[in-house]
Amino acid sequence: MINPDQIKALAAAPDGKIHEKLLQKKPVGDNEVGIRVTHSGVCATDLHYVHADMVLGHEGLEST
């Protein structure tokens, strides 16, 4: 179960599979803005990172 201090993301793994990952939210700093991303696109650029242990997608949509 996800708690308010976590975010859910889809991430690549070293075996090349994509899996759901829970990450801890970081506090928003004094000179930062928090944006709630509800959707994110995955494109061909992400294929370069499919074997890395990282969150995929970089074309985010925010909720208003």
DSSP file (Angstrom, degrees, kcal/mol; ACC not computed):
  #  RESIDUE AA STRUCTURE BP1 BP2  ACC     N-H-->O    O-->H-N    N-H-->O    O-->H-N    TCO  KAPPA ALPHA  PHI   PSI    X-CA   Y-CA   Z-CA
    1    1 A M              0   0    0      0, 0.0     2,-0.3     0, 0.0     0, 0.0   0.000 360.0 360.0 360.0 141.0    0.0    0.0    0.0
    2    2 A I        -     0   0    0      4,-0.0     6,-0.0     2,-0.0    20,-0.0  -0.682 360.0-155.8 -88.3 137.3    1.2    3.5   -0.9
    3    3 A N    >   -     0   0    0     -2,-0.3     3,-2.2     4,-0.1    -1,-0.0  -0.669  34.6 -98.6-106.6 167.9    1.4    6.1    1.9
    4    4 A P  T 3  S+     0   0    0      0, 0.0    -1,-0.0     0, 0.0    -2,-0.0   0.672 120.9  58.8 -61.2 -17.5    1.3    9.9    1.5
    5    5 A D  T 3  S+     0   0    0     19,-0.0    20,-3.2     2,-0.0     2,-0.3   0.319 100.2  72.4 -93.4   8.6    5.1   10.1    1.7
    6    6 A Q  E <   -A   24   0A   0     -3,-2.2     2,-0.3    18,-0.3    18,-0.2  -0.835  60.5-155.3-122.1 159.3    5.6    7.8   -1.3
    7    7 A I  E     -A   23   0A   0     16,-2.5    16,-2.8    -2,-0.3     2,-0.4  -0.957  17.3-132.3-127.0 151.4    5.2    8.0   -5.1
    8    8 A K  E     +A   22   0A   0     -2,-0.3     2,-0.3    14,-0.2    14,-0.2  -0.882  32.6 166.3-105.1 134.1    4.6    5.1   -7.5
    9    9 A A  E     -A   21   0A   0     12,-2.5    12,-3.2    -2,-0.4     2,-0.5  -0.944  36.9-118.6-140.7 160.1    6.7    4.9  -10.7
   10   10 A L  E     -A   20   0A   0     -2,-0.3    46,-2.1    46,-0.3     2,-0.3  -0.911  40.1-177.1-100.2 128.7    7.5    2.4  -13.4
   11   11 A A  E     -AB  19  55A   0      8,-3.1     8,-2.7    -2,-0.5    44,-0.3  -0.912  24.9-122.2-129.3 151.4   11.2    1.7  -13.5
   12   12 A A  E     -A   18   0A   0     42,-2.7    42,-0.4    -2,-0.3     6,-0.2  -0.506  26.9-152.3 -82.6 159.7   13.5   -0.4  -15.6
   13   13 A A    >   -     0   0    0      4,-1.0     3,-2.7    37,-0.7    40,-0.1  -0.895  31.5-102.7-130.1 161.1   15.7   -3.1  -14.0
   14   14 A P  T 3  S+     0   0    0      0, 0.0    39,-0.1     0, 0.0    37,-0.0   0.768 120.7  60.1 -55.9 -26.0   19.0   -4.6  -15.0
   15   15 A D  T 3  S-     0   0    0      2,-0.1    36,-0.1     1,-0.0     3,-0.1   0.459 118.8-111.1 -81.9   1.0   17.2   -7.7  -16.4
   16   16 A G  S <  S+     0   0    0     -3,-2.7     2,-0.2     1,-0.3    35,-0.1   0.417  77.2 126.5  87.7  -2.0   15.4   -5.4  -18.9
   17   17 A K        -     0   0    0     34,-0.1    -4,-1.0    -5,-0.0     2,-0.5  -0.610  56.7-130.8 -89.3 151.1   12.0   -5.8  -17.3
   18   18 A I  E     +A   12   0A   0     -2,-0.2     2,-0.3    -6,-0.2    -6,-0.2  -0.861  33.4 172.8-100.8 133.9    9.8   -2.9  -16.2
   19   19 A H  E     -A   11   0A   0     -8,-2.7    -8,-3.1    -2,-0.5     2,-0.3  -0.924  36.7 -97.2-138.6 160.9    8.4   -3.0  -12.7
   20   20 A E  E     -A   10   0A   0     -2,-0.3     2,-0.4   -10,-0.2   -10,-0.2  -0.601  41.1-169.5 -78.2 138.3    6.4   -0.8  -10.3
   21   21 A K  E     -A    9   0A   0    -12,-3.2   -12,-2.5    -2,-0.3     2,-0.5  -0.996  16.4-144.3-134.3 135.1    8.6    1.0   -7.8
   22   22 A L  E     -A    8   0A   0     -2,-0.4     2,-0.3   -14,-0.2   -14,-0.2  -0.875  23.4-172.5 -98.1 128.5    7.7    2.9   -4.6
   23   23 A L  E     -A    7   0A   0    -16,-2.8   -16,-2.5    -2,-0.5     2,-0.3  -0.895  25.6-112.9-121.0 149.2    9.9    5.9   -3.9
   24   24 A Q  E     -A    6   0A   0     -2,-0.3   -18,-0.3   -18,-0.2     2,-0.2  -0.623  33.6-121.2 -77.8 136.1   10.1    8.3   -1.0
   25   25 A K        -     0   0    0    -20,-3.2    -1,-0.1    -2,-0.3     3,-0.0  -0.524  22.1-136.5 -72.7 144.2    9.0   11.9   -1.7
   26   26 A K        -     0   0    0     -2,-0.2     2,-0.1     1,-0.1     3,-0.0  -0.789  27.3-102.1 -96.8 146.4   11.6   14.5   -1.0
   27   27 A P        -     0   0    0      0, 0.0     2,-0.4     0, 0.0    -1,-0.1  -0.401  38.8-110.4 -64.2 144.2   10.6   17.7    0.8
   28   28 A V        -     0   0    0      1,-0.1     6,-0.1    -2,-0.1    -3,-0.0  -0.649  36.7-132.7 -77.6 127.5   10.1   20.7   -1.5
   29   29 A G    >   -     0   0    0     -2,-0.4     3,-1.5     1,-0.1    -1,-0.1  -0.182  24.0 -98.6 -77.0 171.8   12.9   23.2   -0.9
   30   30 A D  T 3  S+     0   0    0      1,-0.3    -1,-0.1     3,-0.0    -2,-0.0   0.809 124.4  39.3 -60.5 -33.3   12.5   27.0   -0.4
   31   31 A N  T 3  S+     0   0    0      2,-0.0     2,-0.3     0, 0.0    -1,-0.3  -0.020 105.7  87.2-108.2  28.5   13.5   27.7   -4.1
   32   32 A E    <   -     0   0    0     -3,-1.5     2,-0.4     2,-0.0    -4,-0.1  -0.811  62.8-140.3-124.7 164.4   11.6   24.8   -5.6
   33   33 A V        -     0   0    0     -2,-0.3     2,-0.4     2,-0.0    -4,-0.1  -0.992  15.7-136.7-125.3 133.0    8.0   24.1   -6.8
   34   34 A G        -     0   0    0     -2,-0.4     2,-0.4    -6,-0.1    -6,-0.0  -0.771  22.1-174.1 -89.2 131.7    6.2   20.8   -6.3
   35   35 A I        -     0   0    0     -2,-0.4     2,-0.8    27,-0.0    -2,-0.0  -0.993  20.7-138.1-126.9 131.5    4.3   19.4   -9.2
   36   36 A R        -     0   0    0     -2,-0.4    27,-2.1    27,-0.3     2,-0.6  -0.806  18.9-156.6 -89.6 111.9    2.0   16.4   -9.1
   37   37 A V  E     +C   62   0B   0     -2,-0.8    25,-0.3    25,-0.2     3,-0.1  -0.797  17.3 175.5 -91.0 122.9    2.6   14.3  -12.3
   38   38 A T  E     +     0   0B   0     23,-2.5     2,-0.3    -2,-0.6    24,-0.2   0.698  66.8  18.6 -99.7 -24.1   -0.4   12.1  -13.1
   39   39 A H  E     -C   61   0B   0     22,-1.1    22,-2.7     2,-0.0     2,-0.4  -0.986  60.4-168.9-145.4 151.8    0.9   10.7  -16.4
   40   40 A S  E     -C   60   0B   0     -2,-0.3     2,-0.3    20,-0.2    20,-0.2  -0.987  17.6-133.0-146.0 135.4    4.2   10.3  -18.2
   41   41 A G  E     -C   59   0B   0     18,-1.2    17,-1.3    -2,-0.4    18,-0.9  -0.609  10.6-151.4 -86.8 146.2    5.1    9.3  -21.7
   42   42 A V        +     0   0    0     -2,-0.3     2,-0.2    15,-0.2    14,-0.0  -0.973  23.7 174.0-114.2 129.0    7.7    6.7  -22.5
   43   43 A C    >   -     0   0    0     -2,-0.5     3,-1.3     1,-0.0     4,-0.5  -0.597  50.0 -78.3-125.6-173.7    9.4    7.1  -25.9
   44   44 A A  G >  S+     0   0    0      1,-0.3     3,-1.2    -2,-0.2     4,-0.4   0.785 121.4  67.2 -60.4 -29.0   12.3    5.6  -27.9
   45   45 A T  G >  S+     0   0    0      1,-0.3     3,-1.5     2,-0.2     4,-0.3   0.872  93.0  60.7 -58.5 -36.3   14.9    7.5  -25.8
   46   46 A D  G X  S+     0   0    0     -3,-1.3     3,-1.6     1,-0.3    -1,-0.3   0.733  87.1  73.9 -65.7 -21.4   13.9    5.4  -22.8
   47   47 A L  G X  S+     0   0    0     -3,-1.2     3,-1.0    -4,-0.5    -1,-0.3   0.788  86.9  63.5 -62.2 -25.9   15.0    2.3  -24.7
   48   48 A H  G <  S+     0   0    0     -3,-1.5    -1,-0.3    -4,-0.4     3,-0.2   0.707 109.7  39.3 -68.3 -18.8   18.6    3.4  -24.0
   49   49 A Y  G X  S+     0   0    0     -3,-1.6     3,-1.9    -4,-0.3     5,-0.3   0.217  77.6 112.2-115.5  12.5   17.9    3.0  -20.3
   50   50 A V  T <  S+     0   0    0     -3,-1.0   -37,-0.7     1,-0.3   -34,-0.3   0.716  83.5  45.8 -65.4 -19.4   15.8   -0.2  -20.2
   51   51 A H  T 3  S+     0   0    0     -4,-0.2    -1,-0.3    -3,-0.2     2,-0.2   0.331  96.4  94.4-102.1   6.4   18.6   -2.1  -18.5
   52   52 A A  S <  S-     0   0    0     -3,-1.9     2,-1.6   -39,-0.1   -40,-0.1  -0.642  84.9-116.3 -93.7 155.3   19.4    0.6  -15.9
   53   53 A D  S    S+     0   0    0     -2,-0.2     2,-0.3   -40,-0.1   -40,-0.2  -0.617  76.4 109.7 -88.7  77.3   17.8    0.7  -12.5
   54   54 A M  S    S-     0   0    0     -2,-1.6   -42,-2.7   -42,-0.4     2,-0.2  -0.980  74.6 -92.9-150.8 159.2   15.9    4.0  -13.0
   55   55 A V  B     -B   11   0A   0     -2,-0.3   -44,-0.3   -44,-0.3     2,-0.2  -0.538  43.2-140.9 -73.0 137.1   12.5    5.5  -13.5
   56   56 A L        +     0   0    0    -46,-2.1   -46,-0.3    -2,-0.2   -14,-0.1  -0.571  54.9  58.5 -97.1 162.5   11.4    5.7  -17.2
   57   57 A G        -     0   0    0     -2,-0.2   -15,-0.2   -14,-0.1     3,-0.1   0.296  35.4-174.0  95.9 139.3    9.5    8.5  -18.9
   58   58 A H        +     0   0    0    -17,-1.3     2,-0.6     1,-0.1   -16,-0.1   0.253  64.6  87.0-147.9  10.0   10.2   12.2  -19.2
   59   59 A E  E     -C   41   0B   0    -18,-0.9   -18,-1.2     2,-0.0     2,-0.1  -0.629  65.7-179.0-113.5  71.3    7.1   13.7  -20.9
   60   60 A G  E     -C   40   0B   0     -2,-0.6     2,-0.4   -20,-0.2   -20,-0.2  -0.342  22.1-152.4 -81.0 151.1    5.0   14.3  -17.8
   61   61 A L  E     -C   39   0B   0    -22,-2.7   -23,-2.5    -2,-0.1   -22,-1.1  -0.969  16.4-144.5-116.0 136.1    1.5   15.8  -17.4
   62   62 A E  E     -C   37   0B   0     -2,-0.4     2,-0.3   -25,-0.3   -25,-0.2  -0.624  12.0-122.0 -97.8 158.4    0.6   17.6  -14.2
   63   63 A S              0   0    0    -27,-2.1   -27,-0.3    -2,-0.2    -1,-0.0  -0.741 360.0 360.0 -94.5 148.8   -2.7   17.6  -12.5
   64   64 A T              0   0    0     -2,-0.3    -1,-0.1     0, 0.0    -2,-0.0   0.404 360.0 360.0-112.7 360.0   -4.5   20.9  -11.9
